[in-house]
Amino acid sequence: MSYDEHTVFGGRSGVCRLGLGGFHVGWIEDADLALEIVWHAIDSGFALLDNSWDYNDGESERRVGRALARAGYRERVLVMTKVDSHSYDGVMRQITESLGRLGLDHIDLLQLHEIIRENDAKDAVARGALRAMVGLRDQGVVGHIGVTGHKDPHYLVDIIDRAAQAGIEFETAQMPISAVGAHANSFTTIALPACRERGVAVLGMKPLGAGSFLAGGALAAPELLRWALSQPTAVCVTGCESLADVDQAVKVRDGFKPMTLKEREDLESRTAKLLHSGRISEPYKSTDVHDSTDKHPEWLV
């Protein structure tokens, strides 16, 4: 079977869908503000709540769980989380903890987090992580299964293909999709088309580079969000640390017109010059700042 964004997210092609980045929900110091951001995002039509078992020692999931406990919110949004473990038992342990924090007995999407090393694909297949995810899907504990990575696009394609060889089809893949990342070793030009060829729905993330792309003022959030929404992805996941951040994304979505080829090329030319000058970077590729399982290898057990 081949999957696409309609299978996982419903709706029609050409719809600009936003997802709320889960890391930021737990990172914000003010827990009450975090809940207001989640509610405001859902009220504003965000399609997906992103999350992970390892975000902020579980606080991201706990806060989302508290937000979804308010009547009328759970049924209006897709809930996703991620697990780190490459083993069958580890996946089962982590998803059990995640569901407890979220206060749910099932979620819409479970993804295997951080395929960021060359041997991750082989390891996850061999040790049973994928088999556990399929079992959870078969039991109805999760609706769909996917995979994420931010380091090298080839690693994502590798695990999708290895999984297929083992008779397992991922339905989604989450990856950085940004105007800054459109150059060397680009997920946009390597992993995104590969996923589309394989019928895997793509969730774009880091359109603003967790805010790092905005440093110095040479780039503006609306143009970066518009570029990301112009790509053939199912969802654009963006982090929001204020109600204004939510409103900014919604304004881009509601007034959205796909960038023309010239507009895309002009913005990409500017980001290439900024990268070359060192004024901005892709820290998730070039440093270990986003590599939680490198810092905590025990999470892979």
C-alpha positions in Angstrom: 0.0 0.0 0.0 1.1 3.5 -0.7 0.3 6.4 1.6 0.1 10.1 1.1 -1.0 13.2 3.0 -4.7 12.4 2.2 -4.4 9.0 3.9 -2.8 10.4 7.1 -4.2 14.0 7.3 -7.3 13.9 5.1 -8.5 17.0 3.2 -7.6 18.0 -0.3 -4.3 18.8 -2.0 -3.0 22.3 -1.9 -4.3 23.0 1.6 -1.7 24.8 3.8 -1.5 22.9 7.1 0.3 24.1 10.2 1.7 22.0 13.0 2.7 23.3 16.5 6.2 22.4 17.5 6.2 20.4 20.7 9.6 21.2 22.0 8.7 24.9 22.5 5.6 24.0 24.4 7.7 22.5 27.2 10.6 25.0 26.8 8.6 28.1 27.7 9.0 29.0 31.3 5.4 30.1 31.8 3.4 26.8 31.8 0.1 28.7 31.7 1.2 30.6 28.6 2.2 27.3 27.0 -1.4 26.0 27.5 -2.8 29.2 26.0 -0.5 28.8 23.0 -1.8 25.2 22.4 -5.4 26.2 22.8 -4.9 29.3 20.5 -3.2 27.1 17.9 -6.1 24.6 17.8 -8.6 27.4 17.8 -6.7 28.9 14.8 -6.9 25.7 12.8 -3.5 24.2 13.4 -3.8 20.6 12.1 -1.2 18.8 14.2 0.5 18.9 17.6 4.1 17.7 17.4 5.8 16.2 20.4 8.4 13.7 21.6 8.9 11.3 24.6 12.2 13.1 25.2 11.2 16.8 25.0 12.0 18.7 28.2 12.0 15.6 30.4 8.4 14.9 29.4 7.1 18.4 30.2 6.1 19.0 26.6 3.8 16.0 26.6 2.4 16.8 30.1 1.5 20.3 29.0 -0.2 19.1 25.9 -2.0 16.6 27.9 -3.3 19.3 30.2 -4.4 21.4 27.2 -6.2 18.5 25.6 -8.1 17.7 28.8 -10.1 20.9 28.2 -13.4 19.9 26.6 -13.6 20.2 22.8 -10.0 20.2 22.0 -8.7 16.7 21.5 -11.1 15.9 18.6 -10.1 19.0 16.7 -6.4 18.3 16.2 -4.1 15.4 15.3 -1.8 14.4 18.1 1.7 13.0 17.4 4.6 12.0 19.5 8.0 10.3 18.9 10.0 7.6 20.6 13.8 7.2 20.6 14.4 3.6 21.4 15.6 1.2 18.6 14.4 -1.9 20.5 11.0 -3.5 20.7 10.8 -3.3 24.5 12.1 0.3 24.5 9.5 1.5 22.1 6.8 -0.1 24.1 8.1 1.4 27.4 8.4 4.9 25.9 5.0 5.0 24.2 3.4 3.8 27.5 5.0 6.7 29.3 4.1 9.2 26.5 0.4 8.1 26.6 0.4 8.5 30.4 1.7 12.1 30.2 -0.7 13.0 27.4 -3.6 11.5 29.2 -4.6 9.5 26.1 -5.2 5.9 25.3 -4.3 6.4 21.6 -2.6 9.0 19.3 -2.9 9.7 15.7 0.8 9.4 14.7 3.8 7.8 16.3 7.2 8.5 14.7 10.7 7.0 15.4 12.8 10.0 16.4 16.3 11.1 15.3 17.5 8.9 12.6 20.8 10.9 12.6 23.6 8.4 12.4 24.6 6.2 9.5 23.8 2.9 11.3 20.5 4.0 12.9 18.4 2.5 10.1 20.0 -0.9 10.3 19.9 -0.8 14.1 16.3 0.1 14.4 15.2 -2.6 11.9 17.3 -5.3 13.5 16.4 -4.6 17.2 12.6 -4.5 16.7 11.6 -0.8 17.0 9.7 -0.9 13.7 8.0 -4.2 14.6 6.8 -2.6 17.8 5.4 0.4 15.9 3.5 -1.8 13.5 2.1 -3.8 16.4 0.9 -0.6 18.0 -0.7 0.5 14.8 -2.4 -2.9 14.4 -3.8 -2.7 17.9 -5.2 0.8 17.3 -2.9 2.4 19.9 -1.5 4.7 17.1 -3.2 5.6 13.9 -0.1 5.9 11.7 3.7 5.5 11.9 6.6 7.5 10.6 10.2 8.5 11.1 12.1 11.7 11.7 15.6 13.0 11.1 17.5 16.3 10.9 21.1 15.5 10.2 21.4 13.9 6.8 18.6 13.3 4.2 20.2 10.1 3.1 19.7 8.5 6.5 15.9 9.1 6.3 15.7 7.6 2.8 17.8 4.6 4.0 15.4 3.7 6.9 12.3 4.1 4.7 13.9 1.7 2.2 15.2 -0.8 4.8 11.7 -0.8 6.4 10.1 -1.5 3.0 12.5 -4.4 2.5 11.3 -5.8 5.8 7.7 -5.4 4.8 7.0 -2.3 6.8 5.8 0.9 5.2 6.2 4.2 7.0 3.4 6.6 6.3 5.2 9.9 7.3 8.7 11.3 7.5 9.5 14.6 9.3 12.5 16.6 8.3 13.8 20.2 8.1 12.3 22.0 5.1 13.5 25.6 4.9 14.8 28.2 2.5 18.1 28.1 4.5 18.3 24.3 4.1 17.7 24.3 0.4 21.4 24.1 -0.5 24.1 21.6 0.6 22.9 18.1 1.5 19.3 19.4 1.4 16.3 17.5 2.7 14.2 19.5 0.3 16.0 18.2 -2.8 17.0 14.7 -1.6 14.6 13.3 1.0 11.4 15.2 0.1 11.2 14.0 -3.5 12.3 10.5 -2.5 9.4 10.3 0.0 6.9 11.6 -2.5 8.1 8.9 -4.9 7.5 6.3 -2.2 4.1 7.6 -1.2 5.3 8.9 2.2 3.7 12.1 3.5 6.3 14.7 4.5 6.1 16.8 7.6 8.4 19.8 7.2 9.9 21.3 10.3 12.4 24.1 11.4 11.2 26.7 8.8 12.7 29.3 11.0 15.6 27.2 12.4 14.1 27.4 15.9 14.4 31.2 15.4 18.1 31.1 14.6 17.5 32.1 10.9 16.0 35.4 12.1 19.2 36.5 14.0 20.6 39.7 12.6 17.3 40.7 10.9 18.3 39.7 7.3 15.5 37.3 7.0 11.8 37.7 8.1 9.6 35.0 9.5 6.7 35.5 7.1 8.8 35.0 4.0 10.5 31.9 5.5 7.1 30.5 6.4 5.7 31.2 3.0 8.6 29.5 1.4 8.1 26.4 3.5 4.3 26.3 2.8 5.1 26.5 -0.9 6.8 23.1 -0.7 4.9 19.9 -1.4 4.6 18.8 2.2 1.6 17.7 4.2 2.3 19.9 7.2 4.6 22.7 8.2 5.6 22.3 11.9 6.7 25.5 13.4 7.6 26.4 17.0 5.7 29.1 18.7 6.7 30.7 22.0 4.0 33.4 22.1 0.4 34.0 21.0 1.9 36.4 18.5 4.0 33.6 17.0 0.8 31.6 16.4 -0.9 34.6 14.9 2.0 35.3 12.6 1.9 31.7 11.2 -1.9 31.9 10.8 -1.6 35.2 8.9 0.8 33.6 6.4 -1.4 30.6 6.0 -4.6 32.5 5.6 -3.1 34.9 3.0 -1.1 32.2 1.4 -0.1 32.3 -2.3 2.6 29.9 -3.4 5.9 31.6 -4.2 6.7 31.9 -7.8 9.9 30.3 -9.1 11.5 33.7 -9.1 10.5 34.5 -5.6 11.9 31.1 -4.4 15.1 31.6 -6.2 15.5 35.2 -4.9 15.1 34.1 -1.3 17.3 31.0 -1.7 20.0 33.3 -3.2 19.9 35.5 -0.2 20.0 32.5 2.2 23.0 31.1 0.3 24.9 34.3 0.7 24.1 34.5 4.4 25.3 30.9 4.9 28.5 31.6 3.0 29.2 34.7 5.1 28.6 32.8 8.3 25.8 35.1 9.4 23.4 32.2 9.7 23.9 28.4 9.9 22.0 25.1 10.1 23.0 24.1 13.7 20.9 20.9 13.6 23.2 19.7 10.8 26.5 21.2 11.8 26.4 20.8 15.6 25.1 18.3 18.2 22.8 20.9 19.8 19.7 19.1 18.5 21.1 15.6 18.9 19.4 14.4 22.1 20.2 10.7 21.6 23.9 11.5 21.1 23.8 13.2 24.6 21.7 10.3 26.0 22.5 7.1 24.2 20.6 5.2 26.9 17.4 6.5 25.3 18.1 4.2 22.3 18.1 1.1 24.5 
